[in-house]
């Protein structure tokens, strides 16, 4: 998620839709991104607001 698409994520959480993420190494490299992803997971409350003390980074 980026700030540009935050509202789409918040709306999906509020409406109860399933949310999934994908990562493509070729697409990441094409866009100038890393060869190895780093994923930061943040927990959201029922109003789709991040809970500051609940997060994990997967590398």
Order of alpha helices (4+ residues) and beta strands (2+ residues): alpha-alpha-beta-beta
